[in-house]
Amino acid sequence: MNHHDIHEIIEQISQTLDCPQCKTRILPNNIVITDIVGSDCTFDVRCMRCEAEMTLSAHIEKTTADIAKTHNRSSQMIHDRFVDEPISIDDVQTIKYELAHFCGSFIEAFSR
């Protein structure tokens, strides 16, 4: 299971799951990965409105074509963001500052 698989599962949970108690949509930042073992993944989910908690599990089964597609997509993402300029000390300092002052969800930030 890779980052892309986990992102897809979280998106699917968020798009299809409503809180069973108050029917509020579950947002990605209320889904926390608690365990990953091979192709199995466990999530804790919390409703932001009524504070109800759930535990969900997912199992990923991939065909050879799915594995190749995931690899190609990841490779293309890396290739599309390739830059000819070297990383400067200022770039590193900016990233350190942004990470130190980040107030949000990494899931939401990287899903854009």
C-alpha positions in Angstrom: 0.0 0.0 0.0 1.4 3.4 -1.0 0.6 7.0 -0.4 -1.7 7.2 -3.5 -3.7 4.2 -2.2 -4.2 5.8 1.2 -5.2 9.1 -0.4 -7.8 7.3 -2.6 -9.3 5.5 0.4 -9.5 8.7 2.5 -11.2 10.5 -0.5 -13.6 7.6 -0.9 -14.5 7.6 2.8 -15.0 11.3 2.7 -17.2 11.3 -0.4 -19.4 8.4 0.6 -19.6 8.3 4.4 -21.9 10.4 6.5 -22.0 10.2 10.3 -24.5 7.4 11.3 -25.8 9.5 14.2 -26.2 13.0 12.8 -25.8 12.5 9.0 -23.0 15.1 8.7 -20.5 14.5 5.9 -17.1 13.2 7.2 -14.2 15.4 6.1 -10.7 14.1 5.3 -9.1 15.9 8.2 -11.4 13.9 10.6 -9.9 10.6 9.3 -6.8 9.3 11.0 -4.7 6.3 9.9 -4.1 4.1 12.9 -2.5 1.0 11.4 -1.2 -0.3 8.0 -0.3 -4.0 7.6 0.4 -5.1 4.1 -2.7 -4.5 2.1 -4.9 -3.8 5.2 -5.3 -0.3 6.7 -7.3 0.8 9.7 -8.7 4.4 10.2 -10.3 6.2 13.2 -13.0 8.5 12.0 -14.6 11.3 14.1 -17.6 13.4 13.3 -16.8 17.1 13.7 -20.4 17.9 14.6 -21.6 15.3 17.2 -18.1 13.9 18.1 -19.2 10.3 17.2 -16.3 8.0 16.6 -15.9 5.0 14.3 -13.2 2.6 13.3 -13.0 1.5 9.6 -10.8 -0.9 7.9 -9.8 -1.2 4.2 -8.2 -3.9 2.2 -6.5 -3.2 -1.2 -6.3 -5.8 -3.9 -4.5 -4.8 -7.0 -4.0 -6.4 -10.4 -0.7 -6.1 -12.2 -2.2 -3.4 -14.4 -3.3 -1.4 -11.3 0.3 -1.6 -9.8 1.7 -0.4 -13.1 -0.8 2.5 -13.4 0.0 3.7 -9.8 3.7 3.5 -10.5 3.4 5.4 -13.8 1.2 8.1 -12.2 3.8 8.6 -9.4 6.6 8.7 -11.9 4.7 11.3 -14.0 4.1 13.5 -10.9 7.8 13.5 -10.1 8.7 14.2 -13.8 6.1 17.1 -14.1 7.7 18.9 -11.1 11.3 18.5 -12.2 13.2 21.8 -12.0 16.6 22.5 -13.6 17.6 25.0 -10.9 19.3 23.7 -7.7 17.7 24.1 -4.3 19.1 27.1 -2.4 19.6 27.7 1.3 16.7 30.2 1.2 14.4 27.5 -0.3 15.3 25.2 2.6 14.8 27.9 5.2 11.4 28.8 3.7 10.3 25.2 3.9 11.4 24.9 7.5 9.6 28.0 8.4 6.4 26.9 6.6 6.5 23.5 8.3 7.1 25.0 11.7 4.1 27.3 11.3 1.7 25.0 9.5 -1.7 24.9 11.0 -3.9 22.5 9.0 -4.3 19.0 7.6 -1.5 17.5 5.6 -4.1 15.3 3.9 -6.0 18.3 2.7 -2.8 20.2 1.8 -1.5 17.4 -0.4 -4.8 16.4 -2.0 -5.0 19.6 -4.0 
